[in-house]
Amino acid sequence: MNPLDTIRIPIEGDLISFEHYFREAVRSRVPMLDRIMNYIIGRKGKQIRPMLVLLSAQMLGAINQRTFRAAALIELLHTATLVHDDVVDNSFLRRGFFSINALWKNKAAVLIGDYLLSKGLLLSLENGDFDLLTIVSKAVKELSEGELLQMEKSRGLNFVEDIYYEIINKKTASLLRAACGTGAQSVIQDSDKVAKLTLIGEKIGMAFQIKDDILDYGTTRIGKPTAQDIRDQKLTLPLIHVLHKATERDKKNIVKLIRAAAKDKSKVYPVIQYVKDCGGIHYAIEVMNRYRNEAIALLHQLPESASRDSFEQLIHYVVDREY
């Protein structure tokens, strides 16, 4: 059985209701827009973010319409960022399928991303969910800051761990932080508990991104070509760690290979081997597990329940997944 099937059990009915809710939320009277929305919905991912929203809400109260709106808001934002990212990265595949820009070109893809963001704004404003919109708006700001910071620092191939953590906190953790925060906020007005769930989401997000870094050095298909981050000159935690320890000579050689890998894929393999031989993967796993353990320790401060058990299983899934 897929581990996610077990994790979904406490929220199975609510997840089905959310899927219907989301489909209605993105419905349009423009035929082309509707076709694209149906294409997106038909190729949904693992739904980790809606699950985090629903489980966060269920641990603290009863899932309600505000919870569904929170989950829809997160999913609209997430989908919009993926569509825009594919345009920016000139990527023609997403989760093993053609991306929106591959099928409908860049102009349509940009407009689709804008449409999804606007639907999220309207969904919140029409229902007076200003508290939820505030949480998600901060995530949008941080996502943009994280992307731009990564672009700036990647040019020199020289950023350090602290900058890396700042980037992934904004790029990846911000949305998972918002998922847990909006889920909690949708059912309870206890700022301490909302803050705790928000922090748990942040630590899950940090572990999630480090896991993606590790997968980039493996052989498992993860929805993008292996070593794509290296070819895109995105410095990941395993690489940052070994470059920090490397001699000046080794560092220059590795940087030279990374720059060459953009045009010659064969150049990535010596980089991958160097990272593995010098303990980069082992170090990243240690850091990832630390974030996982911190998230679980915070989670155990909440009352026991079936939803808390599923939430803990989801945290383990984030670090144990193979793609």
Residue, then its C-alpha position, 0 to 999 in steps of 0.5 A: m500500500n502507498p504510505l500516503d493512503t494510510i496517512r489520508i485515512p483520518i481525512e479521506g472524506d474531507l480530502i474528497s470534498f476538498e477536491h470537489y471544492f477546488r474543481e469548482a473554485v477554478r471553474s471558468r466560462v472561458p473554454m480554453l481556460d477550463r481545458i487547461m484547468n482540467y489538465i492541471i487538476g487531472r495531473k495533481g501531485k501527492q497533495i501534501r500541502p492540502m493534507l497538511v492544511l486538513l490535518s493541522a485543522q483536524m488536530l485542533g478542531a473540526i474541519n469546516q468551509r474555512t479549512f477548505r478555502a485555506a487548502a484551496l488558497i494554498e493549492l492555488l498559490h502552489t500551482a501558480t508558482l509551478v506554472h510560472d517556474d516552468v516558464v522561467d526555467n524553460s521546462f517542458l515537463r512537470r511530474g512526468f507530463f508536459s508542462i503548461n508552457a510546453l502545450w499552450k506556450n509561455k504567454a498562456a502559461v503566465l496568464i494561467g499563473d496570474y489567473l490562479l493567483s487572482k482566484g486565490l485573492l478573490l476566494s479570500l476576499e469574498n469570504g472575509d478570510f483576511d487572516l488566511l490571506t495575510i498568511v498566504s500573502k507573506a508566503v508569496k512575498e517570501l517565495s519571490e524573495g527566495e527565488l531572486l536571492q537564489m538567482e543572485k547567489s548562484r551566479g557566483l557559485n559561492f554562497v554559504e550554508d546560512i544563505y542556503y538555509e535562508i533561500i530554502n526557508k523562503k522558497t520551500a518552507s514558506l508554503l508548507r509553513a503557510a499550509c499548517g498555519t492556515g489550517a490551524q487558523s481556520v479552526i481556532q483563534d489561539s495564536d500560540k497553537v497557530a504559531k506552533l503549527t506554523l513552526i512545524g510546517e517550516k521545519i517540514g519544509m526545510a526537511f522537504q527541500i533538503k530531501d529534494d537536494i539529496l534526490d538530485y544526486g541519485t538515480t530515482r526519477i523525481g519528475k525532473p532529470t537527475a543532477q538537473d540542479i547541478r546543471d542549472q548551477k543551483l547550489t544544494l546542501p550536499l555540494i555546499h558542504v563539500l565545497h566548504k571543506a575542499t582545497e582551493r584546487d579541488k574547489k576550482n576544479i568542481v566549479k569548472l565542471i559545474r559551469a561546463a555541465a550546463k552544456d555537457k551533461s557528462k560533466v555532472y558525473p564527476v561532481i556527483q561522485y566527488v560529493k558522495d566521496c566527500g560525505g556531502i550526502h551523509y551530511a545532508i541526511e543528518v541535517m534533514n533528520r534534525y529538522r524532521n526530529e524537531a518537527i516531531a518533538l513540537l508535534h508531540q506537544l499537541p494532544e494525541s489523536a488519529s490526525r496527529d498520528s497521520f501528521e507524524q507519518l506524513i513528516h516521516y514520508v517527506v524524508d523517506r520518499e523516493y521521488 
